[in-house]
């Protein structure tokens, strides 16, 4: 599967180089633009959207392998028409399919080597922040606690800078999950309390269930030690 992902990356890289060459050709006088326009228009935004919608339908059915293939095709089309926002969305979906299939390294590589770099080039701090959250989740699932903690912390830093209260709460909850896995239950409880206070301050109830479940895990873990 890693080979397949790298094949996708090679395909995307080739396409980006091709697009750059088109840019250069457009600036040269005396070269007809109609053939270039036809070549570019072959990669239709609508085609990518169709692939994406079909992939989401497969995702809902739990057919993650087939969904991965279609999300990859959607990513290719979005990249071809230089809609990098949709391109990143499709790549994130690809990483999520790998996550569900237990292919954590493949998910990490897509997020680190392609998604984050594209959001950085786009200057999208929101995109980077959300990707940090996903990376925190992926690394946690892969039992890489140091990396998970780092990305959840980076999410929190960007959340403060962008004034995103919800994302900051999510980063605190992510850090709490890492501490629970590391059996730092006292520190995790403090993070859960902080997240609860923050949620109350913005009058949000959406984190109640997650906080309650985390506390129940801590209670069960600590009770088993007695």
PyMOL commands that set and color helices and strands:
alter all, ss='L'
color gray80, all
select helices_A, chain A and resi 2-26+34-41+45-60+64-80+84-100+104-122+125-141+145-162+165-181+185-201+208-225
alter helices_A, ss='H'
color red, helices_A
deselect
rebuild
show_as cartoon
